[in-house]
Amino acid sequence: RGGGGGSGGDCNVSPEQEMTVRMEAVNTQPYFSLRLPVVVVPEGSSGAVVHGNALGVTAGTPEEDGEQTYAFALAGDPTRTAGLQPPGAGTQYLSSFTFYPNGTMAIAARRGVTGNFTVRVLMRDSGGTA
């Protein structure tokens, strides 16, 4: 039992404290897969366009799909070239590479380049709190 010591209150209980709790959505990792993992670009051509090369495109959960934007990015991997002529490394072999949000891919090689070049394509969404 508390005895006295307060202005009419219970001296065994602290004063109430107030706090704010903020509930934030968690950002789920975006996902897609490639329909064509090998794309042929004829030498000297204006390039190749592949419609729907990105399949199963999702920014995460259904809620995130409606709230987030996303974009594709390209990263060259110079350690995975095979017989490229002229020799060299990286994205210098490409004159253009675009991966549109609807999954269409457009790619063109620089003139005089032949052989295989492996690239990595990734998808980045507009965020959240993963």
DSSP file (Angstrom, degrees, kcal/mol; ACC not computed):
  #  RESIDUE AA STRUCTURE BP1 BP2  ACC     N-H-->O    O-->H-N    N-H-->O    O-->H-N    TCO  KAPPA ALPHA  PHI   PSI    X-CA   Y-CA   Z-CA
    1    1 A R              0   0    0      0, 0.0     2,-0.3     0, 0.0     0, 0.0   0.000 360.0 360.0 360.0 135.4    0.0    0.0    0.0
    2    2 A G        -     0   0    0      1,-0.0     2,-0.6     0, 0.0     3,-0.1  -0.624 360.0-152.5 -82.3 144.5    1.2    3.4   -0.8
    3    3 A G        -     0   0    0     -2,-0.3     7,-0.0     1,-0.1    -1,-0.0  -0.908  44.9 -58.8-124.4 110.0    1.0    5.8    1.9
    4    4 A G  S    S+     0   0    0     -2,-0.6     7,-0.2     1,-0.1    -1,-0.1  -0.057  75.8 121.1  60.8-161.4    0.6    9.5    1.1
    5    5 A G        +     0   0    0      1,-0.2     2,-0.3    -3,-0.1    -1,-0.1   0.978  61.9  61.6  76.0  59.2    3.1   11.3   -1.0
    6    6 A G  S    S-     0   0    0      4,-0.0     2,-1.7     5,-0.0    -1,-0.2  -0.872  94.2 -85.6 168.5 166.2    1.3   12.7   -3.9
    7    7 A S  S    S-     0   0    0     -2,-0.3     3,-0.1     1,-0.2    -3,-0.0  -0.478  97.5 -54.4 -91.4  67.6   -1.5   15.1   -4.7
    8    8 A G  S    S+     0   0    0     -2,-1.7    -1,-0.2     1,-0.3     2,-0.1   0.434 111.5 116.6  82.3  -0.3   -4.3   12.6   -4.3
    9    9 A G  S    S-     0   0    0      1,-0.1     2,-0.6     2,-0.0    -1,-0.3  -0.389  76.8 -90.4 -96.1 175.8   -2.7   10.1   -6.8
   10   10 A D    >   -     0   0    0      1,-0.1     3,-1.1    -2,-0.1    -1,-0.1  -0.755  28.2-159.1 -84.7 120.0   -1.4    6.6   -6.4
   11   11 A C  T 3  S+     0   0    0     -2,-0.6    -1,-0.1     1,-0.2    -8,-0.1   0.457  86.7  67.0 -81.8   0.9    2.3    6.7   -5.6
   12   12 A N  T 3  S+     0   0    0      2,-0.1     2,-0.4   -10,-0.1    -1,-0.2   0.411  95.1  65.0 -95.1  -0.2    2.8    3.1   -6.8
   13   13 A V  S <  S-     0   0    0     -3,-1.1     3,-0.1     3,-0.0    -1,-0.0  -0.981  80.0-129.4-128.1 132.6    2.0    4.0  -10.4
   14   14 A S        -     0   0    0     -2,-0.4     2,-0.1     1,-0.1    -4,-0.1  -0.273  38.6 -88.9 -72.0 163.8    4.1    6.3  -12.7
   15   15 A P        -     0   0    0      0, 0.0    -1,-0.1     0, 0.0     2,-0.1  -0.433  54.8 -94.5 -66.3 150.4    2.5    9.1  -14.6
   16   16 A E        -     0   0    0     -2,-0.1     2,-0.4    -3,-0.1    -3,-0.0  -0.390  38.4-155.2 -66.3 143.1    1.2    8.0  -18.1
   17   17 A Q        -     0   0    0     -2,-0.1     2,-0.4    -3,-0.1    -1,-0.0  -0.943   5.1-143.7-119.7 144.1    3.6    8.6  -21.0
   18   18 A E        +     0   0    0     -2,-0.4     2,-0.3     2,-0.0     0, 0.0  -0.868  21.3 172.1-110.2 141.1    2.5    9.0  -24.6
   19   19 A M        -     0   0    0     -2,-0.4     2,-0.5     2,-0.0    -2,-0.0  -0.961  27.6-125.0-141.5 160.5    4.3    7.7  -27.7
   20   20 A T        -     0   0    0     -2,-0.3     2,-0.6     2,-0.0    -2,-0.0  -0.908  15.8-158.6-107.1 133.5    3.6    7.4  -31.4
   21   21 A V        -     0   0    0     -2,-0.5     2,-0.6     2,-0.0    -2,-0.0  -0.963   8.4-159.5-111.0 119.7    3.8    4.0  -33.1
   22   22 A R        -     0   0    0     -2,-0.6     2,-0.6     2,-0.0    -2,-0.0  -0.886   3.9-152.9-103.3 124.2    4.3    4.3  -36.9
   23   23 A M        -     0   0    0     -2,-0.6     2,-0.4     0, 0.0    -2,-0.0  -0.859  17.9-172.4 -97.0 118.6    3.4    1.3  -39.0
   24   24 A E        -     0   0    0     -2,-0.6     2,-0.1   105,-0.1    -2,-0.0  -0.883  23.7-117.3-115.3 143.9    5.4    1.1  -42.2
   25   25 A A        -     0   0    0     -2,-0.4   104,-0.5     1,-0.1     2,-0.5  -0.453  28.8-124.5 -71.7 148.8    5.0   -1.2  -45.1
   26   26 A V        -     0   0    0    102,-0.1     2,-0.6    -2,-0.1   104,-0.2  -0.827  21.1-124.0 -96.4 133.2    8.0   -3.5  -45.9
   27   27 A N        -     0   0    0     -2,-0.5     2,-0.3    33,-0.1   101,-0.1  -0.668  23.6-149.1 -79.5 120.1    9.4   -3.3  -49.4
   28   28 A T        -     0   0    0     -2,-0.6    99,-0.1    31,-0.2   102,-0.1  -0.689  29.5 -97.1 -88.0 142.1    9.3   -6.7  -51.0
   29   29 A Q        -     0   0    0     -2,-0.3    -1,-0.1    31,-0.1    95,-0.1  -0.316  40.8-119.4 -59.2 133.5   12.1   -7.5  -53.5
   30   30 A P        -     0   0    0      0, 0.0     2,-0.3     0, 0.0    29,-0.2  -0.287  32.8-160.3 -69.9 163.5   11.0   -6.9  -57.2
   31   31 A Y  E     +A   58   0A   0     27,-2.6    27,-2.4    25,-0.1     2,-0.3  -0.998  22.1 150.6-148.1 146.9   11.0   -9.9  -59.5
   32   32 A F  E     -     0   0A   0     -2,-0.3     2,-0.3    25,-0.2    24,-0.2  -0.948  22.4-147.7-160.5 164.5   11.1  -10.7  -63.3
   33   33 A S  E     -A   55   0A   0     22,-2.3    22,-3.4    -2,-0.3     2,-0.4  -0.936  24.3-111.5-132.2 160.6   12.4  -13.5  -65.5
   34   34 A L  E     -A   54   0A   0     -2,-0.3    20,-0.2    20,-0.2    19,-0.1  -0.781  12.3-161.5 -95.5 132.2   13.7  -13.4  -69.1
   35   35 A R  S    S+     0   0    0     18,-2.9    -1,-0.2    -2,-0.4    18,-0.1   0.907  90.3  31.2 -73.3 -43.7   11.7  -15.0  -71.9
   36   36 A L        -     0   0    0     17,-0.3    -1,-0.3     1,-0.1    14,-0.0  -0.917  62.0-178.4-118.5 104.4   14.7  -15.1  -74.2
   37   37 A P  S    S+     0   0    0      0, 0.0     2,-0.5     0, 0.0    -1,-0.1   0.656  77.8  52.1 -76.2 -12.8   18.1  -15.5  -72.4
   38   38 A V        -     0   0    0      2,-0.0     2,-0.4     0, 0.0     0, 0.0  -0.989  67.8-176.5-124.2 124.8   19.9  -15.4  -75.8
   39   39 A V        -     0   0    0     -2,-0.5     2,-0.5     2,-0.0     9,-0.0  -0.982  15.0-146.2-121.9 130.2   19.2  -12.5  -78.2
   40   40 A V        -     0   0    0     -2,-0.4    -2,-0.0     7,-0.0     7,-0.0  -0.843  11.5-171.5 -99.8 126.7   20.9  -12.4  -81.6
   41   41 A V        -     0   0    0     -2,-0.5     7,-0.1     7,-0.1     3,-0.1  -0.957  24.1-130.9-116.0 110.5   21.8   -9.0  -83.0
   42   42 A P    >   -     0   0    0      0, 0.0     3,-2.0     0, 0.0     5,-0.3  -0.359  30.6-104.0 -62.7 135.9   22.9   -9.2  -86.7
   43   43 A E  T 3  S+     0   0    0      1,-0.3     3,-0.1    -2,-0.1    68,-0.1  -0.322 105.1  15.1 -58.7 137.1   26.2   -7.3  -87.4
   44   44 A G  T 3  S+     0   0    0      1,-0.3    -1,-0.3    66,-0.2    67,-0.1   0.443 100.1 123.3  79.0  -0.9   25.6   -4.1  -89.2
   45   45 A S  S <  S-     0   0    0     -3,-2.0    -1,-0.3     1,-0.1    64,-0.1  -0.330  78.2-110.6 -85.2 172.7   21.9   -4.0  -88.4
   46   46 A S  S    S-     0   0    0      1,-0.3     2,-0.2    -3,-0.1    -1,-0.1   0.487  71.9-100.1 -79.9  -1.4   20.0   -1.3  -86.5
   47   47 A G        -     0   0    0     -5,-0.3     2,-0.4    61,-0.1    -1,-0.3  -0.735  39.5 -69.9 120.4-167.1   19.6   -3.8  -83.7
   48   48 A A  E     -B  107   0B   0     59,-3.0    59,-2.6    -2,-0.2     2,-0.5  -0.982  27.0-158.8-132.6 142.4   17.0   -6.1  -82.3
   49   49 A V  E     -B  106   0B   0     -2,-0.4     2,-0.6    57,-0.2    57,-0.2  -0.990   7.4-169.8-120.8 126.0   13.7   -5.5  -80.5
   50   50 A V  E >   -B  105   0B   0     55,-3.1    55,-2.7    -2,-0.5     3,-0.8  -0.949  12.1-149.9-118.9 111.0   12.3   -8.2  -78.3
   51   51 A H  T 3  S+     0   0    0     -2,-0.6    53,-0.2     1,-0.2    52,-0.1  -0.605  78.5   8.2 -79.7 137.2    8.7   -7.6  -77.1
   52   52 A G  T 3  S+     0   0    0     -2,-0.3    -1,-0.2    50,-0.1    52,-0.2   0.823  75.7 145.1  67.2  33.4    7.8   -9.1  -73.8
   53   53 A N    <   +     0   0    0     50,-1.7   -18,-2.9    -3,-0.8     2,-0.6   0.739  59.7  67.8 -76.1 -20.1   11.3  -10.3  -72.9
   54   54 A A  E    S-A   34   0A   0     49,-1.0     2,-0.3   -20,-0.2     3,-0.3  -0.894  72.4-174.0 -99.4 121.7   10.6   -9.6  -69.2
   55   55 A L  E     +A   33   0A   0    -22,-3.4   -22,-2.3    -2,-0.6    48,-0.0  -0.803  59.5  18.3-113.1 154.3    8.0  -12.0  -67.8
   56   56 A G  E    S-     0   0A   0     -2,-0.3     2,-0.3     1,-0.2    -1,-0.2   0.809  77.5-175.3  61.6  31.9    6.3  -12.0  -64.4
   57   57 A V  E     +     0   0A   0     -3,-0.3     2,-0.3   -24,-0.1   -25,-0.2  -0.446  11.8 159.4 -67.0 122.3    7.3   -8.4  -63.7
   58   58 A T  E     -A   31   0A   0    -27,-2.4   -27,-2.6    -2,-0.3     3,-0.1  -0.993  43.0-148.9-145.7 138.3    6.3   -7.4  -60.2
   59   59 A A  S    S-     0   0    0     -2,-0.3     2,-0.4   -29,-0.2   -31,-0.2   0.460  72.0 -81.4 -80.9  -0.7    7.4   -4.7  -57.8
   60   60 A G  S    S+     0   0    0    -29,-0.1   -31,-0.1   -33,-0.1    -1,-0.1  -0.967  96.3  17.0 142.7-122.5    6.7   -7.0  -54.9
   61   61 A T  S  > S-     0   0    0     -2,-0.4     4,-2.3     1,-0.1     3,-0.2  -0.338  84.2-100.3 -77.6 165.4    3.3   -7.6  -53.3
   62   62 A P  H  > S+     0   0    0      0, 0.0     4,-1.2     0, 0.0     5,-0.1   0.862 126.0  53.6 -54.8 -35.6    0.0   -6.7  -55.2
   63   63 A E  H  > S+     0   0    0      1,-0.2     4,-0.8     2,-0.2     3,-0.3   0.911 109.0  47.8 -65.5 -41.2   -0.1   -3.6  -53.0
   64   64 A E  H >> S+     0   0    0      1,-0.2     4,-2.7    -3,-0.2     3,-0.5   0.859 102.5  63.3 -68.3 -35.3    3.4   -2.6  -54.0
   65   65 A D  H 3< S+     0   0    0     -4,-2.3    -1,-0.2     1,-0.2    -2,-0.2   0.872 108.2  42.5 -57.0 -36.9    2.7   -3.2  -57.7
   66   66 A G  H 3< S+     0   0    0     -4,-1.2    -1,-0.2    -3,-0.3    -2,-0.2   0.686 121.7  39.3 -82.1 -18.3    0.1   -0.4  -57.6
   67   67 A E  H << S+     0   0    0     -4,-0.8     2,-0.3    -3,-0.5    -2,-0.2   0.651 106.2  64.4-107.1 -19.4    2.1    2.0  -55.5
   68   68 A Q     <  -     0   0    0     -4,-2.7     2,-0.3    -5,-0.1    -9,-0.1  -0.743  60.8-146.5-111.7 154.8    5.7    1.7  -56.8
   69   69 A T        -     0   0    0     -2,-0.3    57,-1.8   -10,-0.1     2,-0.3  -0.739  19.9-164.6-105.4 163.6    7.4    2.4  -60.1
   70   70 A Y  E     -D  125   0C   0     -2,-0.3     2,-0.3    55,-0.2    55,-0.2  -0.977   9.6-167.3-147.4 160.2   10.3    0.3  -61.4
   71   71 A A  E     -D  124   0C   0     53,-2.1    53,-2.9    -2,-0.3     2,-0.3  -0.983  20.2-124.6-145.7 153.6   13.0    0.4  -64.0
   72   72 A F  E     -D  123   0C   0     27,-0.6     2,-0.3    -2,-0.3    51,-0.2  -0.738  24.7-165.9 -97.7 149.4   15.5   -2.1  -65.5
   73   73 A A  E     -D  122   0C   0     49,-2.7    49,-2.3    -2,-0.3     2,-0.4  -0.943  10.7-137.2-134.0 157.0   19.2   -1.5  -65.5
   74   74 A L  E     -D  121   0C   0     -2,-0.3     2,-0.4    47,-0.2    47,-0.2  -0.921  14.0-175.1-117.6 137.7   22.1   -3.1  -67.3
   75   75 A A  E     -D  120   0C   0     45,-2.6    45,-2.8    -2,-0.4     2,-0.2  -0.983  19.4-139.5-131.5 122.5   25.5   -4.2  -66.0
   76   76 A G  E     -D  119   0C   0     -2,-0.4    43,-0.2    43,-0.2    15,-0.1  -0.520   5.5-153.0 -77.0 147.0   28.2   -5.5  -68.3
   77   77 A D  E >   -     0   0C   0     41,-1.3     3,-2.2    -2,-0.2    41,-0.3  -0.829   9.6-174.2-121.0  90.9   30.3   -8.5  -67.1
   78   78 A P  E >  S+     0   0C   0      0, 0.0     3,-0.6     0, 0.0    -1,-0.1   0.633  79.3  66.5 -64.9 -12.0   33.6   -8.2  -68.9
   79   79 A T  E 3  S+     0   0C   0      1,-0.2    10,-0.0    -3,-0.1    -3,-0.0   0.562  96.1  58.4 -82.5  -6.3   34.8  -11.6  -67.4
   80   80 A R  E <  S+     0   0C   0     -3,-2.2    38,-0.9    38,-0.2     2,-0.3  -0.226  72.1 126.1-119.5  45.0   32.1  -13.4  -69.5
   81   81 A T  E <   -D  117   0C   0     -3,-0.6     2,-0.4    36,-0.2    36,-0.2  -0.775  39.1-163.0 -97.1 147.7   33.0  -12.5  -73.0
   82   82 A A  E     -D  116   0C   0     34,-1.9    34,-2.0    -2,-0.3    -2,-0.0  -0.882  65.8 -27.3-137.3 104.1   33.5  -15.2  -75.6
   83   83 A G  E    S+     0   0C   0     -2,-0.4     2,-0.2     1,-0.2    31,-0.1   0.764  78.1 172.7  69.9  26.8   35.2  -14.5  -78.9
   84   84 A L  E     -     0   0C   0     32,-0.2    31,-0.2    31,-0.1    -1,-0.2  -0.490  27.0-125.1 -70.0 135.7   34.3  -10.9  -79.1
   85   85 A Q  E    S+D  114   0C   0     29,-2.4    29,-1.8    -2,-0.2     3,-0.0  -0.998  93.7  32.4-125.9 128.4   36.0   -9.1  -82.0
   86   86 A P  S    S-     0   0    0      0, 0.0    -1,-0.1     0, 0.0    28,-0.0   0.605 104.9-117.2 -74.3 157.0   37.6   -6.6  -81.6
   87   87 A P        +     0   0    0      0, 0.0     2,-0.3     0, 0.0    -2,-0.1  -0.219  62.4 105.5 -61.1 150.8   38.9   -7.6  -78.1
   88   88 A G        -     0   0    0     -4,-0.1     2,-0.3   -10,-0.1    -4,-0.1  -0.965  54.0-102.3 164.8-167.8   37.9   -5.4  -75.2
   89   89 A A    >   +     0   0    0     -2,-0.3     3,-0.6   -10,-0.0   -10,-0.0  -0.973  58.6  12.3-145.1 157.5   35.5   -5.4  -72.2
   90   90 A G  G >  S-     0   0    0     -2,-0.3     3,-1.1     1,-0.2   -13,-0.1  -0.171 102.9 -31.3  81.5-166.3   32.3   -4.0  -70.9
   91   91 A T  G >  S+     0   0    0      1,-0.3     3,-1.7     2,-0.1    -1,-0.2   0.367 102.2  99.8 -78.0   5.4   29.4   -2.2  -72.5
   92   92 A Q  G <  S+     0   0    0     -3,-0.6    -1,-0.3     1,-0.3    -2,-0.1   0.705  75.8  65.6 -62.4 -16.1   31.6   -0.5  -75.1
   93   93 A Y  G <  S+     0   0    0     -3,-1.1    17,-2.7    16,-0.1     2,-0.5   0.678  92.2  73.3 -77.3 -17.6   30.3   -3.3  -77.5
   94   94 A L  E <   -C  109   0B   0     -3,-1.7    15,-0.3    15,-0.3     3,-0.1  -0.827  54.6-171.3-101.8 133.1   26.8   -1.9  -77.3
   95   95 A S  E    S-     0   0B   0     13,-2.2     2,-0.3    -2,-0.5    14,-0.2   0.738  81.4  -0.8 -88.1 -25.6   25.7    1.2  -79.0
   96   96 A S  E     +C  108   0B   0     12,-1.7    12,-2.5     2,-0.0    -1,-0.4  -0.972  56.3 177.9-159.0 149.3   22.3    1.1  -77.2
   97   97 A F  E     +C  107   0B   0     -2,-0.3     2,-0.4    10,-0.2    10,-0.2  -0.881  11.5 171.0-152.3 119.1   20.5   -1.1  -74.7
   98   98 A T  E     -C  106   0B   0      8,-3.0     8,-3.0    -2,-0.3     2,-0.5  -0.997  15.0-170.2-133.9 131.9   17.0   -0.2  -73.4
   99   99 A F  E     -C  105   0B   0     -2,-0.4   -27,-0.6     6,-0.2     6,-0.2  -0.955  21.4-151.2-120.1 108.7   14.7   -2.4  -71.3
  100  100 A Y    >   -     0   0    0      4,-3.0     3,-2.4    -2,-0.5   -29,-0.1  -0.420  25.2-112.0 -81.7 154.2   11.3   -0.7  -71.1
  101  101 A P  T 3  S+     0   0    0      0, 0.0    -1,-0.1     0, 0.0   -44,-0.0   0.748 115.9  63.1 -56.5 -24.7    8.9   -1.2  -68.1
  102  102 A N  T 3  S-     0   0    0      2,-0.1   -50,-0.1     1,-0.1     3,-0.1   0.443 123.0-103.1 -81.6   2.9    6.5   -3.1  -70.3
  103  103 A G  S <  S+     0   0    0     -3,-2.4   -50,-1.7     1,-0.3   -49,-1.0   0.379  76.7 137.7  95.4  -4.3    9.2   -5.8  -70.8
  104  104 A T        -     0   0    0    -52,-0.2    -4,-3.0   -53,-0.2     2,-0.4  -0.586  36.5-158.9 -77.2 136.7   10.3   -4.8  -74.3
  105  105 A M  E     -BC  50  99B   0    -55,-2.7   -55,-3.1    -2,-0.3     2,-0.4  -0.956   9.7-171.0-119.2 135.0   14.0   -4.9  -74.9
  106  106 A A  E     +BC  49  98B   0     -8,-3.0    -8,-3.0    -2,-0.4     2,-0.4  -0.995  13.4 171.3-124.9 128.8   15.9   -3.0  -77.6
  107  107 A I  E     -BC  48  97B   0    -59,-2.6   -59,-3.0    -2,-0.4     2,-0.4  -0.997  10.6-179.9-140.7 140.8   19.6   -3.7  -78.2
  108  108 A A  E     - C   0  96B   0    -12,-2.5   -13,-2.2    -2,-0.4   -12,-1.7  -0.998  17.3-141.9-140.9 138.5   22.1   -2.7  -80.8
  109  109 A A  E     - C   0  94B   0     -2,-0.4   -15,-0.3   -15,-0.3   -65,-0.1  -0.634  30.8-100.9 -94.2 155.4   25.8   -3.5  -81.1
  110  110 A R    >   -     0   0    0    -17,-2.7     3,-1.5    -2,-0.2   -66,-0.2  -0.393  54.4 -83.8 -67.9 153.4   28.5   -1.2  -82.3
  111  111 A R  T 3  S+     0   0    0      1,-0.2    -1,-0.1   -68,-0.1     3,-0.1  -0.295 113.2  21.0 -59.8 140.0   29.6   -1.6  -85.9
  112  112 A G  T 3  S+     0   0    0      1,-0.2     2,-0.5    -3,-0.1    -1,-0.2   0.478  90.1 127.2  82.9   3.1   32.2   -4.3  -86.5
  113  113 A V    <   +     0   0    0     -3,-1.5     2,-0.3   -20,-0.1    -1,-0.2  -0.821  27.9 164.8 -97.3 129.0   31.5   -6.2  -83.2
  114  114 A T  E     +D   85   0C   0    -29,-1.8   -29,-2.4    -2,-0.5     2,-0.2  -0.936  31.4  54.9-134.8 160.9   30.9   -9.9  -83.4
  115  115 A G  E    S-     0   0C   0     -2,-0.3     2,-0.4   -31,-0.2   -32,-0.2  -0.701  85.3 -46.5 115.3-167.5   30.8  -12.7  -80.8
  116  116 A N  E     -D   82   0C   0    -34,-2.0   -34,-1.9    -2,-0.2     2,-0.4  -0.844  42.7-178.6-109.0 141.7   29.0  -13.3  -77.5
  117  117 A F  E     -D   81   0C   0     -2,-0.4     2,-0.5   -36,-0.2   -36,-0.2  -0.979  15.4-148.2-139.4 123.6   28.7  -10.8  -74.7
  118  118 A T  E     -     0   0C   0    -38,-0.9   -41,-1.3    -2,-0.4     2,-0.3  -0.794  18.6-178.6 -96.1 131.5   26.9  -11.6  -71.4
  119  119 A V  E     -D   76   0C   0     -2,-0.5     2,-0.5   -43,-0.2   -43,-0.2  -0.888  21.7-133.1-123.0 157.8   25.1   -8.9  -69.6
  120  120 A R  E     -D   75   0C   0    -45,-2.8   -45,-2.6    -2,-0.3     2,-0.5  -0.940  17.2-161.1-109.1 132.6   23.2   -8.8  -66.3
  121  121 A V  E     -D   74   0C   0     -2,-0.5     2,-0.3   -47,-0.2   -47,-0.2  -0.947  12.5-179.5-112.1 132.0   19.8   -7.2  -66.2
  122  122 A L  E     -D   73   0C   0    -49,-2.3   -49,-2.7    -2,-0.5     2,-0.4  -0.890  19.7-137.9-128.1 162.5   18.3   -6.1  -62.9
  123  123 A M  E     -D   72   0C   0     -2,-0.3     2,-0.4   -51,-0.2   -51,-0.2  -0.974  15.2-168.4-121.7 131.2   15.1   -4.5  -61.9
  124  124 A R  E     -D   71   0C   0    -53,-2.9   -53,-2.1    -2,-0.4     2,-0.1  -0.976   7.8-152.7-121.5 131.0   14.9   -1.7  -59.2
  125  125 A D  E     -D   70   0C   0     -2,-0.4   -55,-0.2   -55,-0.2     3,-0.1  -0.460  33.6 -99.7 -96.1 175.3   11.7   -0.5  -57.7
  126  126 A S  S    S-     0   0    0    -57,-1.8     2,-0.2     1,-0.2   -56,-0.1   0.464  71.7-107.4 -80.5   0.0   11.0    2.9  -56.2
  127  127 A G        +     0   0    0    -58,-0.2     2,-0.3   -99,-0.1    -1,-0.2  -0.666  42.0 178.9 123.9-168.8   11.5    1.8  -52.6
  128  128 A G        -     0   0    0     -2,-0.2     2,-0.2  -101,-0.1  -102,-0.1  -0.962  57.4 -65.0 150.4-155.5   10.1    1.0  -49.3
  129  129 A T              0   0    0   -104,-0.5  -105,-0.1    -2,-0.3    -2,-0.0  -0.550 360.0 360.0-128.9  67.9   11.7   -0.2  -46.1
  130  130 A A              0   0    0     -2,-0.2    -1,-0.1  -104,-0.2  -104,-0.1   0.493 360.0 360.0 -67.0 360.0   13.1   -3.6  -46.8
